[in-house]
Amino acid sequence: VIKASVRRDYIYEDAYAQLTESVAPNLKQRIVVQLINYVGLDEAGVDGGGLFREFLSSFLTEAFNPNRGFFIETDGLLHPNPAAQHLYQDYQKHYFFIGRLLGKAIYEKLLVDIPLASYFLHKLLGGDADINLLRSLDTNMYRNILSLRGYSDATLADLCLFFTVSDNILGEAKTIDLKPNGSAIPVTRANLIEYIHLMADYRLNRQIRVPFRNFAEGFYSVLSPEWLKMFNYSEFQSLISGSTADVDIADLREHTVYHGVYTEEHPTIILFWEVVEGMSSEEHHKLLAFVTSIDRTPLLGFKALTPRFAIHSAGIEDRLPTASTCMNLLKLPEFGEREILEKRLRYVIESGAGFELS
């Protein structure tokens, strides 16, 4: 068992100090977390798995937050920040660490809302990204670079393009050769295709070679690359964040567990599923987000959701349903009338609140 004590307002820093490879070499072991609140006191409760899942989800959200500097967001997708090496002296260790923790999340079947660029996922699956994946890095760059194919030699000459790329590193412009002596080689119709492929290779591979290598090494210290080869990059994203397909309510119902006085035949549970079945697809996703914090379904169905989707009896009906998202647990009062259950359930899933709304 690995033990960690983590302050909520320093969740990244404390995790990095206590869960690095030198301190915790085998992340497949169970991790028990003690959370410390914002005034420095231990939070009540024993970690039976839920606190660790809450911690890991919060850590990854913070690690991939563009404001921290390790990743940047383009067109809503995240990928490594080439400038991170100028922000953190030991940036390679950080990428290794973040890779390990994402691997741990997949190992624990924890879904996290981290939309990664397709080219980055493709590289994690063992491939080198090429021009066809440049769109997932930057749609405008992809469109502009391919538009060069329609230009004449005269137009290309007017653009004064050479086999170089300009980077802006923390406000400082830097010119890099795409090939030896590239600054002296003008782009023409004859060498345009080579220029396009070298530009794509730089942006997708060369520019992030070191951080990607370290991230991948950390990731695969927890998960076997052979195991992931069965997925394409779209399925890989679903493995991380869940599927965007419609929620299969029959599958959800089949794999739901009940606590307290509730059973599948309890009158309130019968009413609950009647209400859920009458909801729209959008409301199904909102219900899932309310209970699990993620509005998508596991790639392999709800049998793969850990912990299982659960409904616990929450006493008298004169209150709202609440949720413990770290345990995928809906706390449902014993409503006796469908109209009241439907009204209050719709209210809480539309509120966007979730954890212990009451």
Stockholm file with secondary structure:
# STOCKHOLM 1.0

chainA/1-358         VIKASVRRDYIYEDAYAQLTESVAPNLKQRIVVQLINYVGLDEAGVDGGGLFREFLSSFLTEAFNPNRGFFIETDGLLHPNPAAQHLYQDYQKHYFFIGRLLGKAIYEKLLVDIPLASYFLHKLLGGDADINLLRSLDTNMYRNILSLRGYSDATLADLCLFFTVSDNILGEAKTIDLKPNGSAIPVTRANLIEYIHLMADYRLNRQIRVPFRNFAEGFYSVLSPEWLKMFNYSEFQSLISGSTADVDIADLREHTVYHGVYTEEHPTIILFWEVVEGMSSEEHHKLLAFVTSIDRTPLLGFKALTPRFAIHSAGIEDRLPTASTCMNLLKLPEFGEREILEKRLRYVIESGAGFELS
#=GR chainA/1-358 SS CEEEEEEGGGHHHHHHHHSSTTTCSCTTSCEEEEEECTTSCBCSSCCSSHHHHHHHHHHHHHHTCGGGSSEEEETTEEEECTTHHHHCTTHHHHHHHHHHHHHHHHHTTCCCCCCBCHHHHHHHTTCCCCGGGGGGTCHHHHHHHHHGGGCCHHHHHHHTCBSEEEEEETTEEEEEESSTTGGGCBCCTTTHHHHHHHHHHHHHTGGGHHHHHHHHHHHTTTSCHHHHTTSCHHHHHHHHHCBCSCCCHHHHHHTCEEETTCCTTSHHHHHHHHHHHTSCHHHHHHHHHHHHSCSSBCTTCGGGCSSCCEEEECSSSSSCCEEEGGGTEEEECCCCCHHHHHHHHHHHHHHTCCBTCC
#=GC SS_cons         CEEEEEEGGGHHHHHHHHSSTTTCSCTTSCEEEEEECTTSCBCSSCCSSHHHHHHHHHHHHHHTCGGGSSEEEETTEEEECTTHHHHCTTHHHHHHHHHHHHHHHHHTTCCCCCCBCHHHHHHHTTCCCCGGGGGGTCHHHHHHHHHGGGCCHHHHHHHTCBSEEEEEETTEEEEEESSTTGGGCBCCTTTHHHHHHHHHHHHHTGGGHHHHHHHHHHHTTTSCHHHHTTSCHHHHHHHHHCBCSCCCHHHHHHTCEEETTCCTTSHHHHHHHHHHHTSCHHHHHHHHHHHHSCSSBCTTCGGGCSSCCEEEECSSSSSCCEEEGGGTEEEECCCCCHHHHHHHHHHHHHHTCCBTCC
//
